[in-house]
Amino acid sequence: MKPFVIGVGVTKFGELWDISPRNLVKEAVTQALADSGITISEIDAVFVGNMLSGVLGNQENLGALYNDELGLKGVPAFKIEGACASGGLAFHNALNSILANKYKTCLVIGVEKMTDHKPEEITNALMAAAHEEERTAGLTFPGLYAILARAYCKKYKITEKDLASVSVESHYHAALNPKAQFPFKVTLKQVMESNYIADPLKLLECSPISDGAAALIVAGFDGKKMKRGVEVIASEVATDSLGLSGRNDLTTLKSTVLAAKKAYEQAKIVPSDVDVAEVHDCFSIAQVLALEDLGFFKKGTSLKEVIKGKIRLGSGAPVVNPSGGLKACGHPIGASGVKQIVEITIQLRGEAGKRQVEGAKIGLTHNVGGSGAIAIVNLLKI
């Protein structure tokens, strides 16, 4: 049994004040079904990736909720939560169900509605993914990633200007993506002059508060793949300590290293075989760590390569975050991991338009929860 992504859908990401979570999901699922060529009646199970519905919306039973909305009463449904990795984990669980021959065709949904709430409410809710000692100390996720950034910059003698270059690349790609929250370019000067959120991280180095949804149809086949299907050749998950104090090295995310190692081994490929990647860049330092932990560049060297344009469309090997990533496309928590797979799927099918990576055959997605407490790495090929 081989699993394939056979249909994808994604909404616009952004501050979507006039659209409810139910309508966001309906929009993404309608697109995915149309793209797959199957009907809703052919879905065997539903997996929903979401982090904040209980804390912000007082609704935890999302599997039943969206089944009701989609006319899937009676079909098994599951809400999967793993902080910012919720969408990736939903996909991983759907794959495992297919590989176990429990279900043949699964609907994977990622959704988050954040902007209806006050910033302080959102910040407090997001910190539920951190260690209680970090919350007690008054830390936020910008603060936690700033600690990682300071450790990295000190160890590898990196400047704030070097770090800021990551956002320039993210926005360059987002300008080619009409569904991005920030579909425009920024200059290095603009990034450097934006306000500090948590020194050394500035406003334009931090992913935004976002609304949005994404959906996938995943199916298993014993023989020839379905037309336009993209095969999933690996999906691996690994964890690390919940808090930063439990780690020996703050210049790497061990969960990413372990998940990537297992994924490459499962797929029987090496990092240089990857043509296009969507990595978890909730902050500029997160992308830097990902580029190295995934094996694309040696430790301490990725920013030099970014500055040279080595991850940019047209010159990248691999091209990284052609969607704009979490930073510029947007980061509706539960939807991000699913959106990453949507992007890689359309890239491998050659349907990404102006942001198409020419000749892409193998793609990678990397989704992280918390400050690296959990990571999922998926590999897909056409």
N, C-alpha and C positions, 0 to 999 in steps of 0.2 A: 504494500500500500504506500503510495507516494502522495503527499499533500501539495495542493496547488492553490494559489490565490487566483480565483476566476472572476472576481468582480470587486470594484473599488468605488468609493464615493467619499467626498469631503466637502464640508461647507466652507464659506468664507470664515476666517478667524478674525477676531477683533472685539470691540465693544458693541455687542449686538443687543442693544437695549430692548428692541421691539420683537425679539424672537425668543420663544420659550425653549427650554431643554427638549421638550417633546417634539416641537417642530424642527429643531436642529437635527434630532435623531431621524425623524421621518425623511427629511431632505437627504441626509447622507445615505440612509438605507435605500431610498428610492433610486438614487444614482447607482448604488452598488448592484442592486437587482437588475436594473436596466443594462448595466455593463456586463453582467454575468450571463444574461439571457435566460435566467431561470425565474421561477415565480416564488412568492413568499411561502407557498404551500410545500415547497421542496426543502425548506429549512428544517433540520433535525434538532438543532440546539442553538441557544443564544448565549453569548458571553459578553458581559458589559464591563468595560474598564472605566472606573470612576473613583475619585478619592474623596470629594468634599460634599456629596449630596446629603449625607447624614448630618454633618456639622453645620453646613450653611443652609440646606434646604429642608432638613428634618424628614428626609425620605431615603431610607436605606434599601428598600425592596425594589431595586431598579430592574431586575430581571423580569419580575411579574409586571411591573409598571409598563415597560416598553413592549413586552409581549401583548399586553392588553391594547396598547396603542396601535400595534402593528397587525393585530388580528391573529396572533399566534397562541391563543389560549390552548393549554394542554401540552405545549412544547416545553421541554426542559430549559431553564434559564438560570444563569449564574451571574452575580455581581462579583467582580474580582477587584481587590484593592491592594495596592502596593506603592502608596504615595505617588510620586511622579512617574513611576514605572507601571502604573495600573493598566494602561493600554497595552503595553508590551506583554504583561503577564496574562491579560485576557487572550491575546493571540497565542501565546505559548500553551495555555490550557486548552484552547480549541484544537491546536495541532496534536497535542497529546491524546485527546479524545478520539481524533481521527485515526492516529497511528495505533491506538488500542482497539480499533474497529468498533468503538462504541457508537459513534455517529459518522455519517458519510459527508454531510454538508452542514457547515456551521456558519452562523452569522456572528461576526465580531464587531462590537460597537465601542467606540471611545467617545466620551462626552464630558464636558464640564461647563457650568454656567457660573462665572465668578464675579462679573462686573456689577451685578445687581446688589452687591454687598459693600459695606464700608471697608476701606483699606485696612483698618486695624482688625476688623473681623476676619478678613482674608489672611492677613499675616499670622494671626493667632491660630487659625485653622490649619494653615500650612505647617506650622511648627509642631503639629501633632505627629509629623513624620520624623521628628528629631528626638534625641535622648532627653529625658526629663531633667538631667543636670544642665543641659544647654538651655532649655526653656527657663529654668529657675535662674540662670545667670543672665537672662534677658537677651540672649542671642536670637537672631533671625537667620534665615537662610542666606541672605546677602552677607551677613556677618560670618557665617560658617565658611562660605566659599571665599571670603576675603582672607580668612586664616590660611586656607589652602593656597591662595594666590601669593600671600606674603612668604610662605614657606618655599614655594616654587621660585619666586623671583630672587630670593636670597640665595638659594642653593645654586641656581643656574645663572645668576647675575643678569637677570632680565629687567628691563625698564618698564615703567607704566606705559610708555609710548609703544613699546613692542607689543604689550598685552592688548592695547587698544586696537591694534591692527586687525584683530579677529573680527570685530564688529563691522569693519569696513567690508570684509569679504561676505559676511552674512547678508548685509543690506544690498550688496551688489547682486546677489542671487535673488533676493526677495523682490527686487525691482522688476524681475522677469516673471513673477508669480502673482497673478491677479487675485488669488485667494489669500495672500499674505496680509497680516495685520498692518505691516509697515512696508508697502511695496515701493520703496524709494531708496536711493543711494544716500550714504552719509560719508563725509570726509573724515580723515584722521583728526583734523583740527576740531571738527564738531564733537567727536567722541571725547577728545582730551579736554574740551572746554565744558562738557556736560558736568552737572553737579555730582559730587561724591555721594554714593549711597552707603558704602562701607569701604573705607580706604583699604586697598587701592582701586576698588571697583567703582566705576562711575555709572551714571544713569544709562548711558548708551552701551554699557557692557552687561546689562541685566535684562533678562527676558521679561515681557510685560504680563500684566493680568489680562486674561483673555477668555472669550467664550468661543465655543465651536464644537463640532462633532465630526467624526470620521467613521467609515464602515467598510468592512471586508467580507467577502464570501470566500470561505475556504472549504475545499472539497478534496476527498481522497479518491485516487484512481489506481486500479490494479494494472491497467494497460496503458495505452496511448493517452497522453494528456489532452484535456479539453482545449479547443482553439483559443489562443491568446492567454492561456493559463501560464502563470509563472510558478515554477517549482520552488518549494521551500526545502533547502538542502541541509539546514541546521538551525536549531533553536536551543540556546543554552542559558541557564540562569545561575548566578552565583551571589553569595552574600559576604558581607564584612561586618565589623562591629557597627552598632547603631550610631554611636557617637564618635567624634574625632579622637577623644581621649583614649580610646581602645586601640589606636593604630600606631604602628612603629614608624611609618613613613607617610608624611602628609603631601608628598609630591607625586603620588600615584593613587589610583583607586583599585585596590586589590580585587574587588568584585568584578570590575571590567576585565582585568588581566585574566582572571580565572575563567570567566564566561567566554571570552574571546578565544582563549587557548582550546577550550573544549569544542567550541563551534568550528574552528579551523580544522581540528582533528576529525570531527564528525563529517565535515564536508570534503575532507582530503584536499584542502587548498592552503595557500599561504597568504599573508596580508597583501602582497604585491599582486595577487590575482584579482583583487577587488577593484572594480571600475568606478563605482559610485557608492557613496555612503551618506546616510543620515545619522548624525551623532547627536548626543544629548548635550546641547550647549546652553543650558539655563543661565550660565554666566560665561564670560570670556575665558576664564581659567578652566571651566569645565570642558570646553572644546580642546584647549591645549592638552589637558591630561588625557582626553579621549584619543587624540591623534597619536599619542605615544603609547598609551596602554593597549590600544588596538593593534599596535605593531606597524603603523604606517611610517613613523619616524622614530629615530633613536631618542632616548630621554634627553631632555634639555635642548633639542634642536628644532622642534616643530615650528616655533615662532619665526625662526629664520626662513623656513620653507614657506610659511604663510605669507610673509612679507615679500618673498620672491614671486608670489602668485601660484604656488605649486598645487593649491587645492581649488583654484578657481576654474570655472567652466572654460573649456578651450585649452587649458594647459595643465589641468590637474591629473594626478595619478595617485590616488583616486580624486575625483571631484567630490568635495565634501559639502553637504547641506545645500544642494541646488534649490531646495524649496525656500531657503532663507533660514532654516533651522528654527529652534525654539526662540532664539533671540529676535529674529525679524519676521518670521512667518507667524509667530505667536505661540503661546504655551497654555492652552486650556488643558489643565493637568491630565485628566483621563484620556483625552483625545490625542495627545502628542505621540505616544508610542504607536497608535494605529495609523495616524497621519504619516508617520515615517515609512510604514510599509506601503501605504497608498502611493507615496512619492516614488519609492524604489520600483514598485510594480509598473507604474506608467513609464518610468525611465527605461526599464528593461524591455518594455513593449515598444519603445520608440515613439511614445505619444506625448512627450513633455513639452513640445512646442519650442519656444524661444530658449528654454533652459535645458534642452535635451543634451545629454551626454552622448556624444557620437560613439556608436559601436559598443555600448554598455551591455555586458553579458552576465556579470556577477555583481550583485549589490548587497550591502550590509546595512543593518539598522542596529542602533545602540541606544537603549533606554535605561535611565537610572532613577532610582528612588532614594529620596533623602539626600544626604551628602555622600552618597556612595554605599549606602547600606545594602543595596541590592542593584543588580544590573542584569539586563537581558540583551543578548547578542543574537541576531537572526541573520542568516545568509540565504539569499535567493538567487536563482539563475533562470535564464531564458533558454 
